[in-house]
């Protein structure tokens, strides 16, 4: 939880090497380290966000400014307190790395300038419902390292995004270059979810339409696949396979095959648990919704 009034910082407070507060003209923005999402709900496999999710997190993004292509790392506080926009100046800033806050160091990386999502547009931080976001305009994505998935234990994806189109664009994609997720992988998309090509759930429409902030929970366990959106279960089906599979390629915001399936919208947070989170699910959703005020 945080409270912030004012825009000019005059000091920082550290505890055990971690920044826990920042002073703004005599008013303190306080961070309770025990309240960070991933300190409470541990063992995530991936965690990308423009907010701080763990007390051990330092930088959350690396940004390239288009004026001279210089890159710099930024903490969550520096993204919002003017440090990032001061670095970018009157031009635009693009994310070259989204840092993994899970502790697994599985960062999302994009070295090609035209494939980097935008975070600052002509000197202004891109906001969605008042929170920083990355803009994917149908041609941007990050690469990360795929990992083995054991569907018998469970797979949970929590992601916060705003779609700017109604196509089946990818949020997370793991699979092979031959056939995306169907030869052993996972697809988390606008209105579709599936693991290992089994029991795919497809929604006919995007529930909230274009330009609406959403919290999506896509999950699998040994018996079912389920989609939840903004706290409401929209669909489920029965699993027919619990085989362990290992994808060979992985992307954020795009398909691993040369399909026209890149994200078209704003993405703020993606958290993956490669394990059963049924007892933690409501608590994780509450934390995310409290911060982003989605529903």
N, C-alpha and C positions, 0 to 999 in steps of 0.2 A: 504494500500500500504506500502511496506517496502523496504529499501535499506540496504544491509549488505556487508561490506568489512572487512576482517579479521576474526579471530577465537577466540580471547581471550577477554572476556568481562572485563571491569574495573569499571563498575558502572551502576546503573539503575536509572531511573527517574520516579517518581510517581506523579499522579494528581488525587486528590480525592480518594486516596486509590488504584487506578488502575495503573499498570505499563504501561507507554506510550512509553518508549524508553529504549534502552540499548546501552551503549557505547562500541565500539570495537576498541581498540587501536587508539582512537581519531576520529573514524568515527562512526556516530550514526545511529542505526537502528530505524527509527521513525515510530510509529504507530499512525495514526489518529483515535481516538476513534469513531468519527462520521462516519467513513468509514466501520466499521464492518458490515458484511452482515445482521445479525439479529438485529442490531440497526436501520437499514434502513427498513428492511422487518420484521415486528413484528408478534407475535402471531403464531409462529411455534409450532407444537405439539411435535416433536422430532428433535434433531439436534446433530449428532455425527460427529466429524471431528478431524483430527490431526493438523489443524490450528485453530486459535482463531476466533470464529464467533461472539462474543458478548463482549462488553466492560466489562460486569460483569463476564466473564469467568475467572476462575483461572486455575485449572488443567484440562487437556483434557483427560489424560489416567492414569491408574494405571498399573504398569508393574512389573512382577515377573521375577527375574533372576534365571536361572536354576542351578547356582552353589550352592546356599544354600536356594533357595525358598523365599528369602526376597523380599517384595513388597514395592513400593514407587510411589507416585504421581508425575506427571510431567506436567509443563505448555507447551504450544506450542513452546515457545522459547527454553525451556530446551530439548525438543525432538530433535531440530536441532542444538543446539550450542555445543554439545558434553557432556552435563550433563547426558543424558540418557545412552549413550554408555560407559561413565566412570563408571556409576553405575553398568551396566551389566558386564563390563570387557571383557574378551576374550571368554565368553560363549554366550548364546543366551537369549533374553528377550521375554516374552509373555504377552499379554494384558489381565489382569483379569477384568478390568473395563474400558469401554469407557464412559466418562461422557457426560450427556445430557446438551447441551448448550442452550436449548430452555427456560430454567427457570422453567421447570416442574419437574426437578429432577428425570426424568425417565431414570436412567442410564442403560446401557447394562452391565450385570454382568455374569461372568463365573468363578465358583469356582473350576471346575475340570481341572487340569493342562493339560491333553491331549486334552482338548477341547478349549484351549485358542489359538487365532491366534498369530502368531509370528510377532514381530516388529524389533527385532535385531537378526541378524544371524551371529554367531561366531564373535562377536565384531563389526559388521558393521550394521548400520541402513539400513533397507530395504527401498529402494527408487523406485519410479515409475515415470518416466519422471522428475526426479530430486526432487520429493516431497516424504515425508514420507508416508508409507502405511503399512497396516496390511495384512499379508499373511494368507489366508484361503486355506488349502490344502485338502478340501473335508471331514473334520471331526470336524471343529471348528464352534462355534456359541456363541452368547450371548443371554441371556433371558432379557426381559424387560416387563413392565406392559402394557397390551393391553388397548385400550380405545374405546369408542363408535364412530362409523363412520356414518355420515349423508351424504349420497351420493348426496342428493338433493342440498346441499350447495356446495360441492366440496371436492376433495381429490387430493393432489399433492405430488408426490415423486420426489425429485431431488437426484441423486446419481452418484458418480464418482468412477469408478472401471475399472479394467483390468481383463478380463476373461482369464484363462489359460486352458479352455476347452470349448466345444460347447454344453454341456448338459444344461438342464433347471434347473440350480441351483438357489436357493433362495437368494435374497438380504434381503428382509423383508418378514416375514410371520406372519400373525395373523389369528387365527381360533380356532378350537377345536381339541381335541386329536382324535376325531372320523373320521373327514374328512377334515382336514386342513382348507382352507379358504371357502370351499363350503357350510358350514353350518353357515355362517356369519363371514366374515373376509376379509382379503386382501392378495393377493400374488403379490409380485414384484420380478420377476425372470429374468434369463438371456435373455430369448426371449418371455416372456409371462407375461401378466398382467391381473388381474381380481379382482373384488370386489363382495363378497357375492355370488359367483358362477354364476354371471350374465355377459353375453356379454364379454366373455374372448377373449382377443386379443393374438394371437400366431404368431410369426414370424418364418418362415421356417428355417432361418439360422441366425447366429450372424453376423451382418453387417460387422463389422471390423475384425472378426476373432480373433484368440488367440493372446494374448500379446499386444493388442492395447488399449491405454487409451481411455475411453469413458465417456461422460456426458449423462446420460439418464434421461428423464423427462416422467413419467407415470402419467396420470391425468384422473380424472373423474369429471363430473358435472351432472346436472339433465337430460342432454340429451345424453351424449356420453362418451366413454372411448377412450383415445388417447395415442399413444406412439410416443415420439420424441427421436431421437438420434443424438447427435452432431449438434443440431440446425435444423434438418430435420425431418418433420413429416413422419412417416413410415406407420401408420395405424390408423384407427378410426372405431368405430361402435356405434350403437345406444343403449342407456340404456333402459331396459324394466322395471326397478325397482328402486325406490328411497327410499326404506325402510331403517330406521335406525337400525343398528345391532351392537351388542357388542361381540367381540371375547373374549375367555376365556384364550388363551395362545398366546404368542408372542415371536418371535426370530429374531435376526439379523444373516444372513449367514446360515440359515437352515430352514427346514420345521418344523412345530409344531407337525407333526405326525412322526412316525418312518420310514419315507420314505428316500431313499438314495438321498436326494436333497440338501445337504449342498453345500455352495459356494466353487468354485475351482478357486481362483484368488486373486487379491489384491484389497482391498477396502480402500478408503481414506476419503470419505465423504458421509453422508446420511442425508438429510433434508426433513422432512415431514410437510406439512401444511394440517390440517384437515378442510380446508375451501377453497373457490374459490380464486385463485391467478391469474386470467386471466390478470388483469391489472399490476401485478408485475412480471409475468412469464419471460418476456424478460430481465428485470433488474436483476433478480436472476440468470438467465443463464449467462448473461454478466459478473457478478461478479465472478461466479464460473469459467467460461472459461478464464477470464483474469488471475486469480490466477494459474490455472493448465495448461494453454496453451494447450488445447485439440484440438481445430479446428480453 
